[in-house]
Amino acid sequence: MKKTDKLYSLLPLEEIEPGALQQIFNNLVDDRVLRMAIMPDVHQGYDLPIGGVALVDGHICPSYVGYDIGCGMCAVNTGVLATDILPDRASREKLFKAINRTIPVGLGGNRSATKYPEFKSAIADKKLVAKVNKGVMTQLGTLGSGNHFIEVSSDQQGLCWVTLHSGSRNAGHTVGTIYMAHAKRRRDRFLDLESELGQAYLHDMIYCLDFALENRRRMMADILDLLGFTDRECKGLLKNTMINENHNHADVLDDGTVLHRKGATPAEEGQLGIIPANMRDGIFITRGLGNKTYLSSASHGAGRVMSRSRGRKTVRLEDFKESMQGIVAKVDRQTLDESPFVYKDINKVIKAQEGIVIEVINHLKPLVNVKG
């Protein structure tokens, strides 16, 4: 089988940056990789490029999932007109400040110890257990840093939505680091799924996926509370309208193969998904088309065209401020590396997959944006 016989890309290969393209072909030569699908937001990551999906035969790969296990997105349609909740800039600025007071953001971003089921690792590693549990107790309901965000938006019908992007925080990073090190010591990126270590990683990864979801749920409840919804209303919205997807995970399929997604949104037939653009251009709500050729996946965003360091050096603050007119957000030198200019054109990214792996059903335009 030729390397390209098992590669399916939503982006022409000549448009993929050299570093990401090299990572793609480095992985294709492994016989255990049965198929790869590449999303149009692809860019270089660690081992498997971000925007990459890999179907693997009987093995699980910690580096294919990455460090932020369970990183994903949640979105809630409040069903209330945005103009009724946030009628003017003053109300939006008030909400922006309230979110920043209520939800810790950034690398530290720790809150007081919070109750959550204790982590009991499937391997005998006391340091791993202690570090994960410390993160779980102090980081539940916190946003994190980098491209993690909270956004309050108005959709095409004028309804108010809340969307957030976050993951498993230190817990996932710790688990990912430990198991990548175990694989490296065996001089192999993969772990046999039926081995003791493979089953241990699967067990600990699932814990992090559950924690990441609960982390998003807690933050979503906090934001809905700030918007004036009662506890009963919050519970109803979380139960009945919340869309959740995680884009860093591995799924064991019925035939024993393992589907790995790193920065790729699940897009099974009828499945609702969330694809953010950038701080300026909002969020697309999608419905999956279940395209098996592309492993029932879609992009998880627009994809970067600049590294963080390059963004800080080349984007002009004046241009950033001008692009964000009308949106309440942190627009300064600290967030230059998350400005709209460091990302691909979201319209081209959506066009490359609409009608193939997804259909767009709504577009949310930002009113308030809080960055990690």
N, C-alpha and C positions, 0 to 999 in steps of 0.2 A: 504493500500500500504506500503510495506516495504521501509525503507530508501534507500536501494541500488537499488530498482526498478527504481528510477528516476535519478540515477547517472551513467554517461558514462565517463570513463577516458581513455585517450590515454597512460597513465602510470599505471603500476600495483600499486594497493593501497599500497602494502608493500614497494614500493620504494619512497613513498611520505613522506617527513619529518613530524614528529609528530605534530608540530604546525599547519602546513597547513592542515593535515588530520583532526585534531580536528575542524578547522574552516569549513571544508567541511561538516562534520556531524552536526555541530551546525546549519548550514543553511538548511540542508536537512530535519530536523524535522519540519520546518515551512510549513504548508499546502499550503501557498501561493506560495511557490517555487515548480514549476511544473516539472522542469528538470534542472540538472546541467551537464555541460561538463567541464572536466578538461584537460588542455593542458600539454604536457610533460615538459614545463619549470616551472611548478607550484612551488611556495614557499610561505611561510607565509607572509601575508600582513595585512591590517586593515579590519577586519570583513570578507569579502570575500577574499580568497587567491588570490595572483597575479597569473595569468594563469587560472583564473576561469571564467566560463560563466554561467549565471543563467537566466532561463526563469521564469518570475513571473506573476501571475494572477492578473491583474487589479491594480497593485501597482508599484510604482517607488521607488528606494532605493538609496539615495545619497551616502551611504557608499559603495555600490556595484560598483559605478562609481569611487569613491575615490576623492582625493584632486587635482590631475592634470587632470582636465576635458579636454578631447580632445587631450591628449598626443598621439602622433603618429609619423609617418614617411613619408618623401617624398623622391623620387629618380628620377633623370633625367639622361637619356642616352644622352650625348652630340653628339653622332654620329661621334666623332673625335677620332683618335687613341691617346691613352694616351701618347705614345712616342712622338707624335707631340706637345702636350701641355706641358708635363712635362718630358723632355728627360733625365734629370739627377737629382742627389740628390740636387744640388744647386738650381735648379728651384723649387723643392718640398719644400725645406727649405724657399725659398722666399715666396711661396704661404702660407705656414704655418704661417709665421710672418704676412703676409698681412691679412689673415683671422682673426687673433687675434687682429689686429689693427682695423679692420672694424666692426666686430661683437662682441658686449659685451657678455662676458660669466661669469658664476658664479652666486651666489645668488644675488649680487647687480645688476651687469650687466645692469644698466640703461643708456639709451641714452636721448637726448633732447626730449622734448614733441613732439609727432607725431600725426598727424590727423588720427582719426579712429571714426566710428560711436559711439555716446555716449551710454553708458550703462544705460538703464532705467529698473530697476528691477521690477518684477511683484509683489513684496511685498513692503510695505511702510517702508523702512529701509534706512534712509539717510546715516548712517555710511557705510552700504554695498555699496551703489551707489558711494559714495565719494572714498572709497578705491579701488573699481574696476576701476573706471575711472582714478584714479591716476596711477594704474598699466598699464592700456591700453595705456595711453599717453606716458609713459616712458619706457615700455618694449616691444613695438612692434618691431620685428626684432632682438630680443635677444635670446640667446640660453638657458640660465638657467644653472643648476648645476647637480651634481650626474651623472646618466648614460646618460644624454643628450650629443649628439656629432654631429660633422660634419665630413664626410669622403669623400675623393676623391679617386677613385678606378679605377682599370683596370679590365674589364670583360673577359670572356672566349674567346672573339674575339679580345681582346686588346683595346676595346673602353673605353673611359673615362666616368665615371659616377660620379655624385655628389649625396650623400645621407645625410640626416640629421634627427635627432631625437629630438623633442622638443614638448612643449605643450602650455597651455594657461597661463603659468607663474602665477603671483600673482592673476590674475583675477579668474582663476579656483579654486585656493586654497581658496580664500576668499568665493566664492559662495559655494563650497563644505563644508567648515567649518560652515557657517551660517545654511545651510539646515540640516546638520547632527545634529546640536544643536537643531533645531526645532523638528526633529524627536525624539531625545533623551528626550526632555521635555515631549513628548507624550508617553514616555516609549515604543517606537516602532521604529525599524529601517526603517520601510516602511512608505510611504505616499500614501494614496488612490489617484490613478491617476486622478479621477474625482473631487477631493476636490480642494479647492482654493489653498492650499499650494502645492499639487501635481502638478497642472497646472503651478504654479509659478516656481517651481523647473525646470520643463520641459522647460519653456520659458527661464530661466536664463542659464540653461545648454546649450541650443542650441546657445545662444549668445557666450558662452565660446568655443564651438566647432568651430564656425565661426572664432572667434579671433585666435584660435590655428592654423587653416589652413592658415589664412592670415599671421600670424607670421612666419610660415614655408616658405610661398611664398616669403616674403620680404627677408629672409635670403638666399633663393635659388637664387633669382635675384642678390643679392650682390655677391655671390660666382661666379656665371656665368660671371658677370662683371669683377671680378678679373682674371678669366681665359681668358679674352680677347674677349668675345662675345659682339656684339653690342646690343643696346637696342632692336632693332627689332628682332634679333636672340634670345635674352633672352625671349621675349614675345612669340615667336614661340615655343621654347622648353617647356616653362611653360604650354602653351595651348595644345600642341600636344603630348608631351612625358612624362610629369610628372605623376608618380604614387603617389597617396596619400592614406594613411589609418590611421585612428585613432583607438587606442586600449583601450581607457578608455571612455565609453559612454553607453547610454541607448537608444534603439530604440523601439518606440511604433509600434507594428505590427498590421495588418489589423483586427485581431480577438480581439484586446484590450489587449493582453498580452504584457509584456515589456521584451525585451531581453537586459540583462546587460552584458557588457564585461569589465573585469578589467585585463588589460595586456593580451589581446587576439586579434589576427588579424582576421578581417572578411575574410571568405574564401567561398563566394558564388560561384556558378559554373561559371568559366571563369574569376573570379575577380583576378586581379593582386595584389600581396602582397609583403611585405618586411620583412624578418626575419634576424636581425643582430646576429652575433655570439659573438664577442668580439673585442678588439682592434687589435688582431693579425689575426684572422681567417676570417674576412670579413663579407659579407652580401649575403644572398640568395634571389633571386627574384623568386617568386612562382606564380602559378596559382591555384585558388581554385577549388575544386571538388564538392562543394555544398552538403556536407554530412550532412543531417538533423539530423542524430543521434547525431552528435557532434555539433549541433547548428551552422553549417556552419562557423566554427571557426578553427584557427590554433594558434600555439604559437606566441608570439611577440618577442621572442629572445631565448637565451639559458637557462636563468634562473640561479639565484645565488645558489651557494653551500656554500658560506661564507657571513657572515654579513660584513658590512664595517669595523667595529672595529676589527673583527677577521682577515680580510684581511690585514689590516695595521700592525697587530701584527705578523702574521705568514708568509706572503709572503716575500721572500728575494729580495731585490732590484736588486742584481746581476742576479738572475734568471729572473726577469721581464725584465731587459735590454737585456739579451741574447735572450729572446723570441721575442723581437721586432726588431731584426736586419733587416735593409732595409726599415723600415717604419718610416717616419718622424712624431713624436708625442711627447707629454710631458710624459717622462718616468722618474718619480722621486717618492719620498716618498708621495707626495700629491696625486698621481694617483694609488698608490698601491692597493687601494680598488676597482679599476676598471681594474686591470690586468687580463689577460686571466685565471689565476689560481683561480679566485673567481667565475667562471662560470662553468656550466655543459659542458660536451663534446657536442659540437654542432652537431657532426655527429650522435650521438645517439639520440639527440632531433629531428633531421630531419628524421632519419630512423623511428622513432616512429609514424610519421604522413604522410610520403610520400606514395602516392598511396591510402591513406585513406581519408585525408582531403585536401591535396595539391599535386601538382607536382612541382618539382624544374625545372626552365627553364633557370636560369643563376646564376653564382657565381661571386661576385665582390671581388677582393683582394685589400686590402688597400695600398695606396701609402702615403697618408697624413691623419692624424687623429687629430682632435681638440676636446678636452674634455671640458665639462662645468665646 
